[in-house]
Amino acid sequence: MTETMTVEQARRLLLDRVKPTEVEHVALLDALDRILAKDLASDIDVAPFDNSAMDGFAVRAEDVTGASPDSPVELTVIEDIPAGHAPQRTVGSGEASRIMTGAPVPQGADAVVMIEYSRSFERDGVTVVSLERAAAPSENVRRRGEEVRAGDVVVTAGEKLGPAAIGLLAATGHPLVPVHRRPRVAVLATGSELVEVAEKPGPGKIRNSNSYSIAAQVLAAGAEPVRYGIVADDLEVTREAFARAVEETDFIVTSGGVSVGDYDFVKPVLEQMGEMLYCKVAMRPGNPQTMGTIRGVPFFGLPGNPTSTYVGFEVFVRPALRLMQGHRELDRPVVRAVLEHDVRKKPDRRYYLRGRLAPAESGGYSVALSGSQSSALLTAAHRGNCFVVLPEGEREFAAGTIVDCMRVDIDEGTPV
């Protein structure tokens, strides 16, 4: 297949062939940053009983009406109620119970006066508290079921579980949490010119950086990278590597070998073993991109140039991996910004230039390119925080033009 796809066409072909992974139940802490697979409800009321929000004195609000530093109200203290202990006495007229934060509010009391507004003393062998502040009914009292009622859904399917959600699930009785399994992603770097990172490259050789940058992007997307060794430019070696990856992983990502050279074997092997859906996308960097499936396993072949690989992963692979994990939001946030300098481009492709957004003095954002836009160099991607997205059909963008910027430093679904 030689037809050049638009970015939207290519993304749709890939996403249509990606399905959520199966559901697994993991321990509560292991569910952090995972995507909930089904709605979870509370097994109890939260709070489970009326309890004090403060250290202080449980009182009848009507007994402390008008209390002030100049006119304190004196009440007889009938018991102490620590957290974790049930009250033994009912608070009657002219009485109070000393109470700790989280302790159950005793019968008869309907408010808590903070300890900061009290002074306790003994009178005739009885503890008396002098209260210098009034309290309205329910003041400093957390009511039963104030946050959640038994049976209420507390977290819904598709939500990402942050620390607050983990705490809420703990409070509502969920030691195990159903989440979509993290996809195992095969990362294969092809090319006989590659050597491993620990090796100093000799003549004609380069270090295998793509394998690490892709694996890091897989981790950042919430999936599990499975790095394979360097795949030499050989038809049979490539076939064997793909066959192993199909058996062991849920998604295959390769770098290099997707062009039309005599030693580019990704496309011919993909056509032999599975289905190839496209091999070119109208974008820069990353025009040669190969997408297909092998025995139902999605396959995405990225170019060999490091920045082309980086951009292609963000635009295509990351959304696919998020979909596999049950995410609702698949796309990075996009903001509008004022271009700080002139940019020229070819009209037949969409450009994803690495840029750096900054707040503009007049409000909003301005953006400048963050370094050389060579597809062989990663420095601009490292220094940047966005892709400046320049559409097809136009050649020149003058300084001052408003452009779309894809925020690669902010998670999908984050308001900007």
C-alpha positions as CSV (number, residue, x, y, z in Angstrom):
1,M,0.0,0.0,0.0
2,T,1.5,3.3,-1.1
3,E,-1.4,5.7,-0.5
4,T,-0.4,8.6,1.8
5,M,-2.9,9.0,4.7
6,T,-3.9,12.1,6.6
7,V,-3.1,12.1,10.3
8,E,-6.8,11.7,11.1
9,Q,-7.2,8.7,8.7
10,A,-4.1,7.0,10.0
11,R,-5.2,7.5,13.7
12,R,-8.7,6.1,13.0
13,L,-7.3,3.0,11.3
14,L,-5.1,2.3,14.3
15,L,-7.6,3.1,17.0
16,D,-10.3,1.0,15.3
17,R,-8.1,-2.0,15.7
18,V,-7.2,-1.4,19.4
19,K,-9.4,-2.8,22.2
20,P,-9.2,-2.4,25.9
21,T,-7.2,-5.1,27.7
22,E,-8.9,-7.5,30.0
23,V,-9.9,-6.6,33.5
24,E,-7.7,-7.6,36.5
25,H,-8.2,-7.1,40.2
26,V,-5.2,-5.4,41.9
27,A,-4.4,-4.4,45.5
28,L,-5.6,-0.9,46.3
29,L,-2.2,0.8,46.2
30,D,-1.3,-0.9,43.0
31,A,-4.3,0.7,41.4
32,L,-2.8,4.2,41.7
33,D,-2.8,6.0,38.3
34,R,-4.7,3.0,36.7
35,I,-8.1,3.3,35.0
36,L,-11.1,1.9,36.9
37,A,-12.9,-0.8,34.8
38,K,-16.3,-0.7,36.5
39,D,-18.3,1.5,38.8
40,L,-17.6,1.0,42.5
41,A,-20.1,1.7,45.3
42,S,-19.7,2.2,49.1
43,D,-20.7,-0.6,51.5
44,I,-21.3,1.9,54.3
45,D,-22.3,5.4,55.0
46,V,-19.4,7.8,55.1
47,A,-19.2,9.2,57.8
48,P,-20.5,6.0,59.4
49,F,-21.8,8.0,62.4
50,D,-22.2,11.6,63.5
51,N,-18.7,12.6,64.7
52,S,-16.8,15.6,65.9
53,A,-14.8,17.6,63.4
54,M,-12.7,19.2,66.2
55,D,-11.3,18.6,69.7
56,G,-13.7,20.4,72.0
57,F,-17.0,19.9,73.9
58,A,-20.2,18.3,72.7
59,V,-23.1,20.5,73.8
60,R,-26.7,21.3,73.2
61,A,-26.6,24.4,71.0
62,E,-29.4,26.0,72.9
63,D,-27.3,25.8,76.1
64,V,-24.5,28.0,74.7
65,T,-26.7,30.7,73.0
66,G,-25.1,34.0,73.7
67,A,-21.8,32.6,75.1
68,S,-18.9,35.1,74.7
69,P,-15.6,36.0,76.4
70,D,-17.5,38.6,78.4
71,S,-20.4,36.3,79.2
72,P,-19.2,32.7,79.3
73,V,-21.5,29.8,79.8
74,E,-20.6,27.2,82.4
75,L,-21.6,23.5,81.8
76,T,-20.9,20.3,83.8
77,V,-18.6,17.9,82.1
78,I,-20.1,14.4,82.3
79,E,-17.5,12.3,80.4
80,D,-14.5,12.2,78.1
81,I,-15.0,10.6,74.6
82,P,-11.7,9.7,72.8
83,A,-11.8,8.7,69.2
84,G,-12.6,5.1,68.7
85,H,-14.8,4.9,71.9
86,A,-18.6,5.0,72.1
87,P,-20.3,7.6,74.3
88,Q,-21.8,6.2,77.5
89,R,-23.8,9.2,78.6
90,T,-26.6,11.3,77.1
91,V,-25.9,15.1,77.2
92,G,-28.7,16.8,79.1
93,S,-29.5,20.5,79.8
94,G,-26.5,22.2,81.4
95,E,-24.1,19.4,80.5
96,A,-21.2,18.8,78.1
97,S,-19.0,15.9,77.1
98,R,-15.3,16.5,76.3
99,I,-14.8,15.0,72.8
100,M,-11.8,14.3,70.5
101,T,-11.8,14.8,66.7
102,G,-13.5,11.8,65.0
103,A,-15.2,10.6,68.2
104,P,-19.0,9.8,68.0
105,V,-21.2,12.7,69.1
106,P,-23.2,11.6,72.1
107,Q,-27.0,11.5,72.3
108,G,-28.5,14.8,73.3
109,A,-25.7,16.9,71.8
110,D,-26.0,18.6,68.5
111,A,-22.9,20.9,68.3
112,V,-19.2,21.0,69.3
113,V,-17.5,24.0,70.7
114,M,-13.8,24.1,69.9
115,I,-11.4,23.6,72.8
116,E,-9.7,26.9,72.0
117,Y,-12.8,28.7,73.4
118,S,-13.0,26.7,76.7
119,R,-11.5,26.8,80.1
120,S,-11.9,23.8,82.4
121,F,-11.7,23.7,86.2
122,E,-12.9,21.7,89.2
123,R,-15.7,22.9,91.5
124,D,-16.8,20.8,94.5
125,G,-15.3,17.6,92.9
126,V,-17.1,18.2,89.6
127,T,-15.4,19.2,86.3
128,V,-16.9,22.4,84.9
129,V,-16.1,23.9,81.5
130,S,-16.5,27.6,80.8
131,L,-17.4,28.2,77.1
132,E,-16.7,31.6,75.6
133,R,-18.3,31.0,72.2
134,A,-21.8,30.0,71.0
135,A,-22.4,27.2,68.6
136,A,-25.1,26.7,66.0
137,P,-26.8,23.3,65.6
138,S,-24.5,20.9,63.6
139,E,-21.5,23.2,64.0
140,N,-18.3,21.2,64.0
141,V,-20.2,18.0,63.5
142,R,-19.7,15.6,60.6
143,R,-23.1,14.0,60.0
144,R,-23.6,10.3,59.2
145,G,-23.6,9.8,55.4
146,E,-22.5,13.4,54.8
147,E,-20.2,12.4,52.0
148,V,-21.5,9.0,50.8
149,R,-24.5,6.8,51.5
150,A,-24.3,3.0,51.4
151,G,-24.8,1.9,47.9
152,D,-23.7,5.2,46.3
153,V,-21.2,4.9,43.4
154,V,-18.0,6.6,44.6
155,V,-15.8,6.2,41.6
156,T,-17.0,5.5,38.0
157,A,-15.5,3.3,35.3
158,G,-13.0,5.2,33.1
159,E,-11.8,7.5,35.9
160,K,-8.0,7.6,36.6
161,L,-7.3,6.7,40.2
162,G,-5.3,9.4,42.0
163,P,-4.4,9.5,45.7
164,A,-7.8,11.0,46.7
165,A,-9.7,8.2,44.8
166,I,-7.5,5.6,46.5
167,G,-8.4,7.0,49.9
168,L,-12.1,7.1,49.0
169,L,-12.0,3.5,47.9
170,A,-10.3,2.5,51.1
171,A,-13.0,4.3,53.1
172,T,-15.7,2.5,51.2
173,G,-14.4,-1.1,51.5
174,H,-12.4,-1.9,48.3
175,P,-9.2,-3.7,49.1
176,L,-9.1,-5.0,45.5
177,V,-9.8,-2.8,42.5
178,P,-10.9,-3.8,39.0
179,V,-8.7,-2.1,36.4
180,H,-7.7,-2.8,32.8
181,R,-4.4,-4.7,32.6
182,R,-1.4,-2.6,31.6
183,P,-0.6,-3.5,27.9
184,R,2.7,-5.2,27.3
185,V,4.4,-3.3,24.5
186,A,7.1,-4.8,22.4
187,V,9.9,-2.3,21.6
188,L,12.1,-3.3,18.7
189,A,14.8,-1.2,17.2
190,T,15.9,-2.3,13.8
191,G,19.2,-1.6,12.0
192,S,22.5,-3.3,11.6
193,E,24.2,0.1,12.4
194,L,23.0,0.1,16.0
195,V,25.0,-0.8,19.1
196,E,23.9,-0.9,22.7
197,V,24.2,2.1,24.9
198,A,27.2,0.9,26.9
199,E,29.2,0.4,23.7
200,K,31.2,3.2,22.1
201,P,30.1,3.3,18.5
202,G,32.7,2.4,15.9
203,P,32.8,3.6,12.3
204,G,29.3,3.7,10.8
205,K,27.6,2.8,14.0
206,I,25.3,4.7,16.3
207,R,23.9,3.9,19.8
208,N,20.4,2.4,20.1
209,S,18.7,5.5,21.7
210,N,15.3,4.9,20.1
211,S,14.7,1.7,22.1
212,Y,15.1,3.7,25.3
213,S,13.1,6.8,24.3
214,I,10.2,4.6,23.1
215,A,10.3,2.5,26.2
216,A,10.2,5.6,28.3
217,Q,7.2,6.9,26.3
218,V,5.5,3.5,26.8
219,L,6.0,3.9,30.6
220,A,4.8,7.5,30.5
221,A,1.6,6.3,28.8
222,G,1.0,3.8,31.7
223,A,1.9,0.6,29.7
224,E,4.7,-1.9,30.3
225,P,7.6,-1.9,27.8
226,V,9.2,-5.1,26.7
227,R,12.6,-4.2,25.1
228,Y,14.0,-6.7,22.7
229,G,17.5,-6.8,21.4
230,I,18.6,-5.0,18.3
231,V,17.1,-6.4,15.2
232,A,19.6,-6.6,12.4
233,D,18.7,-5.7,8.8
234,D,17.9,-9.3,7.8
235,L,14.6,-10.7,6.5
236,E,14.7,-13.9,8.6
237,V,15.9,-12.1,11.8
238,T,13.2,-9.6,11.4
239,R,10.5,-12.3,10.9
240,E,11.7,-14.2,14.0
241,A,11.7,-11.0,16.2
242,F,8.1,-10.2,15.1
243,A,6.9,-13.7,15.7
244,R,8.3,-13.7,19.2
245,A,6.8,-10.3,20.0
246,V,3.3,-11.4,18.7
247,E,3.4,-14.3,21.2
248,E,4.6,-12.2,24.2
249,T,3.0,-8.8,23.9
250,D,-0.3,-6.9,23.2
251,F,1.2,-4.2,20.9
252,I,4.3,-4.0,18.8
253,V,6.3,-0.8,18.2
254,T,9.3,-0.7,15.9
255,S,11.8,2.0,14.9
256,G,13.6,2.1,11.7
257,G,13.3,-0.1,8.6
258,V,10.0,1.4,7.4
259,S,11.3,3.3,4.3
260,V,12.0,1.8,0.8
261,G,15.7,1.0,1.0
262,D,17.2,-2.4,0.1
263,Y,17.7,-3.1,3.8
264,D,14.3,-2.0,5.1
265,F,12.5,-5.2,6.0
266,V,9.7,-4.0,8.3
267,K,7.1,-3.6,5.6
268,P,7.8,-6.8,3.6
269,V,7.8,-8.9,6.8
270,L,4.6,-7.3,8.0
271,E,2.9,-8.0,4.7
272,Q,4.1,-11.6,4.9
273,M,3.0,-12.2,8.5
274,G,-0.1,-10.0,8.8
275,E,-2.0,-7.0,7.4
276,M,-0.4,-3.7,6.4
277,L,-2.8,-0.8,6.4
278,Y,-0.6,2.1,5.5
279,C,3.0,3.1,5.1
280,K,3.0,6.9,4.7
281,V,1.3,9.7,6.6
282,A,1.1,13.4,5.4
283,M,3.1,14.8,8.3
284,R,6.6,16.0,9.2
285,P,8.6,14.7,10.9
286,G,7.6,11.1,10.3
287,N,6.2,10.7,6.8
288,P,7.1,7.0,6.6
289,Q,5.0,5.3,9.3
290,T,3.8,1.7,9.0
291,M,0.7,0.4,10.6
292,G,-0.8,-3.0,10.5
293,T,-1.7,-6.1,12.6
294,I,-0.1,-9.5,13.0
295,R,-2.6,-12.2,14.2
296,G,-4.7,-9.5,15.8
297,V,-1.8,-7.7,17.6
298,P,-1.6,-4.0,16.6
299,F,1.7,-3.1,14.9
300,F,3.1,0.4,14.5
301,G,6.4,1.0,12.7
302,L,8.0,4.3,13.5
303,P,10.9,5.9,11.4
304,G,14.5,5.6,12.6
305,N,15.2,9.2,13.2
306,P,14.9,9.9,16.9
307,T,12.6,13.0,16.6
308,S,10.4,11.3,14.0
309,T,10.1,8.4,16.4
310,Y,9.3,10.7,19.3
311,V,6.6,12.7,17.5
312,G,5.0,9.6,15.8
313,F,4.7,7.9,19.2
314,E,2.9,10.9,20.7
315,V,0.5,11.4,17.8
316,F,-0.4,7.7,17.2
317,V,0.9,5.2,19.7
318,R,0.2,7.0,23.0
319,P,-3.5,7.5,22.2
320,A,-3.8,3.8,21.3
321,L,-2.1,2.6,24.5
322,R,-4.4,4.9,26.5
323,L,-7.5,3.4,24.8
324,M,-6.2,-0.1,25.7
325,Q,-6.2,0.9,29.3
326,G,-9.7,2.3,29.3
327,H,-8.9,6.0,29.2
328,R,-11.7,8.3,28.0
329,E,-9.4,11.2,27.1
330,L,-7.0,10.2,24.3
331,D,-5.6,13.5,23.1
332,R,-3.1,15.9,24.7
333,P,-4.5,19.4,25.5
334,V,-4.2,22.0,22.7
335,V,-3.7,25.7,23.3
336,R,-3.5,28.7,21.0
337,A,-0.4,30.8,21.1
338,V,1.3,33.7,19.2
339,L,4.2,32.6,17.1
340,E,7.3,34.6,17.9
341,H,9.1,34.3,14.6
342,D,8.5,33.4,10.9
343,V,8.2,29.8,9.9
344,R,8.2,28.3,6.4
345,K,7.0,24.8,5.5
346,K,6.0,22.6,2.6
347,P,2.3,22.8,1.9
348,D,1.6,19.1,1.4
349,R,2.2,17.9,5.0
350,R,1.1,18.8,8.6
351,Y,4.1,19.9,10.6
352,Y,4.7,19.1,14.3
353,L,7.5,21.5,15.3
354,R,9.1,21.2,18.7
355,G,8.4,24.5,20.6
356,R,8.4,26.2,24.0
357,L,5.3,27.9,25.3
358,A,5.5,30.7,27.7
359,P,3.0,33.2,29.2
360,A,2.6,36.3,27.0
361,E,2.8,39.7,28.5
362,S,-0.6,40.6,27.0
363,G,-2.1,37.4,28.4
364,G,-2.4,33.9,26.9
365,Y,0.7,32.2,25.4
366,S,3.6,32.9,23.0
367,V,5.6,30.1,21.4
368,A,9.1,29.8,19.9
369,L,10.8,26.9,18.4
370,S,13.0,25.2,21.0
371,G,16.0,24.3,18.8
372,S,17.0,22.7,15.5
373,Q,14.0,20.9,13.9
374,S,16.2,18.2,12.4
375,S,14.5,14.9,12.7
376,A,17.8,13.4,13.8
377,L,18.1,15.5,16.9
378,L,16.2,15.2,20.2
379,T,17.4,18.4,21.9
380,A,14.5,20.5,20.7
381,A,12.1,17.9,22.0
382,H,13.9,17.8,25.4
383,R,13.8,21.6,25.7
384,G,10.3,22.0,24.4
385,N,7.0,21.6,26.1
386,C,4.7,21.4,23.0
387,F,4.4,20.6,19.3
388,V,3.6,23.6,17.2
389,V,1.0,22.2,14.8
390,L,1.0,23.8,11.4
391,P,-1.7,22.5,9.0
392,E,-1.5,21.2,5.5
393,G,-2.1,23.6,2.6
394,E,-0.1,26.6,3.9
395,R,3.5,27.6,3.3
396,E,4.3,30.6,5.5
397,F,3.4,31.5,9.0
398,A,4.6,35.0,9.9
399,A,5.5,36.1,13.4
400,G,2.4,37.1,15.3
401,T,0.3,34.3,13.7
402,I,-2.0,32.4,16.2
403,V,-1.1,28.7,16.0
404,D,-2.2,25.5,17.7
405,C,0.2,24.0,20.3
406,M,-0.1,20.4,21.5
407,R,1.0,20.3,25.1
408,V,3.2,17.3,25.6
409,D,3.9,18.3,29.2
410,I,0.3,18.0,30.3
411,D,-1.8,14.8,30.6
412,E,-4.8,14.3,28.5
413,G,-8.1,15.7,29.9
414,T,-6.3,18.4,31.9
415,P,-8.0,21.8,31.6
416,V,-5.6,24.5,30.2
